[in-house]
Amino acid sequence: MNRILNIAVIGCGRIGRIHAENLATRILGARLAAVADIAGAAAKEVAAEFHVAKAVADYHELLADSAIEAVAICSSTDTHSRIIQEAAAAGKHIFCEKPIDYDLARIHASLSAVDKAGVKLQIGFNRRFDPSFAKVRELVVAGAIGQPHVVRITSRDPEPPSLEYIKVSGGMFLDMTIHDFDMVRFLSGSEAEEVYTIGDALIDPAIRQAGDVDTAIVTMRLKSGALATIDNSFKADYGYDQRIEVFGSKGSASAGNRTPDEHLLMDAAGLHHAKPLYFFLERYAEAYVLEMRAFVEAVLKNQTPSVTGREGLQAVVMGLAATRSLHERRPVKLSEIV
Ligand SMILES: NC(=O)c1ccc[n+]([C@@H]2O[C@H](COP(=O)([O-])OP(=O)(O)OC[C@H]3O[C@@H](n4cnc5c(N)ncnc54)[C@H](O)[C@@H]3O)[C@@H](O)[C@H]2O)c1
């Protein structure tokens, strides 16, 4: 008999809506049983759109509901570790958006609660599920490029987040670059040893006043001996720019931007094709489906999720090291971050 996993989405903002839609329409083996948002209207709206029976403002009601077996935590980052610990204590399996938290003690408390309860935890590093990025990793693991020497990631947003968002986001490295840190680990198969960061507010001085940067370059020495670079910007005029490359002793494997269509216009001014897909919701649409499918499957088959809490922790350690490096203007070893 095929079992169906009853899952609830907590937080019905930008990413919560995507996961709610996928769970309601694209994930075999899952049923979107309920949604919650502290803004009750947002929960009701999502529930109405996807025909969900239960919409509440207080997610504790869902944790107390024995029919709900798993939760997808999509609320703002400052709520994640608290909800992970409460959900684990209630025996729910957990999908949690990145980052787990900005604070290492709270992350450790969350991971301990998950271990103690024996529930599954998967972190929302969706880019691992992008078919092109996954293929590059597969090639690296198969030895197709030999020994990896350089991992190169370009990751630029089409527009900066609001200043309100920036002030509570934990900063560029913990909110945005965290995906790239995870990609460096994923693509290289190595932990980072040391991080050096330079950054500035070149787009909007108000971002500096809010305590953040909008443009950054992160360089890293990995434990494998390979080197890695990440370049980030909050504003690429041509759209969401997401490119990766692993260069090694026998070659290079890379993946570039995706466009909405493949047309090519040639005229006197040059060759023109479509701009990259606008932002993460479009660019990683497929990856969001695949990561949730993987989570549901891991729960139903009682397997360890492929992106564990430890992956979530390591990326935060890299983000904290990058932030310290920026502020102290020096290379920072990951071992300094405890
Ligand atoms: N993996 C990705 O690609 C990706 C993309 C965007 C955001 N995120 C992460 O997802 C999280 C949410 O980001 P977003 O952009 O959707 O934010 P958002 O502000 O659009 O949505 C957050 C929602 O959570 C709700 N919320 C806040 N506190 C709550 C609580 N205590 N209980 C229930 N609901 C609560 C808010 O009312 C809001 O509707 C963040 O941690 C962010 O880092 C991940």
The ligand as an SDF file (V2000), in Angstrom:
LIG
                    3D

 44 48  0  0  0  0  0  0  0  0999 V2000
   15.9900   28.2150   -0.4730 N   0  0  0  0  0  0  0  0  0  0  0  0
   15.7130   29.3390   -1.0730 C   0  0  0  0  0  0  0  0  0  0  0  0
   15.9460   29.5090   -2.2620 O   0  0  0  0  0  0  0  0  0  0  0  0
   15.0740   30.4470   -0.2910 C   0  0  0  0  0  0  0  0  0  0  0  0
   14.5120   31.5220   -0.9770 C   0  0  0  0  0  0  0  0  0  0  0  0
   13.9070   32.5320   -0.2380 C   0  0  0  0  0  0  0  0  0  0  0  0
   13.8740   32.4650    1.1530 C   0  0  0  0  0  0  0  0  0  0  0  0
   14.4550   31.4250    1.7810 N   0  0  0  0  0  0  0  0  0  0  0  0
   14.4250   31.3470    3.2560 C   0  0  0  0  0  0  0  0  0  0  0  0
   13.0720   31.1000    3.6310 O   0  0  0  0  0  0  0  0  0  0  0  0
   12.7250   31.8430    4.8030 C   0  0  0  0  0  0  0  0  0  0  0  0
   11.5410   32.7530    4.4620 C   0  0  0  0  0  0  0  0  0  0  0  0
   11.9200   33.6580    3.4520 O   0  0  0  0  0  0  0  0  0  0  0  0
   10.8420   34.4000    2.5110 P   0  0  0  0  0  0  0  0  0  0  0  0
   11.6260   35.1070    1.4900 O   0  0  0  0  0  0  0  0  0  0  0  0
    9.7660   33.4600    2.1080 O   0  0  0  0  0  0  0  0  0  0  0  0
   10.2780   35.4540    3.5750 O   0  0  0  0  0  0  0  0  0  0  0  0
    8.8690   36.1630    3.5970 P   0  0  0  0  0  0  0  0  0  0  0  0
    9.0410   37.3300    4.4920 O   0  0  0  0  0  0  0  0  0  0  0  0
    8.3360   36.3390    2.2200 O   0  0  0  0  0  0  0  0  0  0  0  0
    7.9200   35.0860    4.3200 O   0  0  0  0  0  0  0  0  0  0  0  0
    8.0600   34.7190    5.6560 C   0  0  0  0  0  0  0  0  0  0  0  0
    6.6660   34.3860    6.1700 C   0  0  0  0  0  0  0  0  0  0  0  0
    6.7940   33.8110    7.4810 O   0  0  0  0  0  0  0  0  0  0  0  0
    5.7520   34.3160    8.2690 C   0  0  0  0  0  0  0  0  0  0  0  0
    6.1130   34.1560    9.6720 N   0  0  0  0  0  0  0  0  0  0  0  0
    7.0110   34.8880   10.4040 C   0  0  0  0  0  0  0  0  0  0  0  0
    7.0430   34.4410   11.6770 N   0  0  0  0  0  0  0  0  0  0  0  0
    6.1690   33.4060   11.7400 C   0  0  0  0  0  0  0  0  0  0  0  0
    5.7440   32.5310   12.7730 C   0  0  0  0  0  0  0  0  0  0  0  0
    6.2240   32.6570   14.0270 N   0  0  0  0  0  0  0  0  0  0  0  0
    4.8080   31.5930   12.4950 N   0  0  0  0  0  0  0  0  0  0  0  0
    4.3070   31.4770   11.2510 C   0  0  0  0  0  0  0  0  0  0  0  0
    4.6550   32.2840   10.2260 N   0  0  0  0  0  0  0  0  0  0  0  0
    5.5720   33.2270   10.4700 C   0  0  0  0  0  0  0  0  0  0  0  0
    5.5930   35.7670    7.8300 C   0  0  0  0  0  0  0  0  0  0  0  0
    4.3250   36.2910    8.1980 O   0  0  0  0  0  0  0  0  0  0  0  0
    5.7830   35.6290    6.3070 C   0  0  0  0  0  0  0  0  0  0  0  0
    4.5430   35.4060    5.6550 O   0  0  0  0  0  0  0  0  0  0  0  0
   14.0010   32.5900    5.2070 C   0  0  0  0  0  0  0  0  0  0  0  0
   14.6580   31.8290    6.1800 O   0  0  0  0  0  0  0  0  0  0  0  0
   14.8420   32.6430    3.9270 C   0  0  0  0  0  0  0  0  0  0  0  0
   16.2230   32.6610    4.1950 O   0  0  0  0  0  0  0  0  0  0  0  0
   15.0300   30.4090    1.0900 C   0  0  0  0  0  0  0  0  0  0  0  0
  1  2  1  0
  2  3  2  0
  2  4  1  0
  4  5  1  0
  4 44  2  0
  5  6  2  0
  6  7  1  0
  7  8  2  0
  8  9  1  0
  8 44  1  0
  9 10  1  0
  9 42  1  0
 10 11  1  0
 11 12  1  0
 11 40  1  0
 12 13  1  0
 13 14  1  0
 14 15  2  0
 14 16  1  0
 14 17  1  0
 17 18  1  0
 18 19  2  0
 18 20  1  0
 18 21  1  0
 21 22  1  0
 22 23  1  0
 23 24  1  0
 23 38  1  0
 24 25  1  0
 25 26  1  0
 25 36  1  0
 26 27  1  0
 26 35  1  0
 27 28  2  0
 28 29  1  0
 29 30  1  0
 29 35  2  0
 30 31  1  0
 30 32  2  0
 32 33  1  0
 33 34  2  0
 34 35  1  0
 36 37  1  0
 36 38  1  0
 38 39  1  0
 40 41  1  0
 40 42  1  0
 42 43  1  0
M  CHG  2   8   1  16  -1
M  END
$$$$
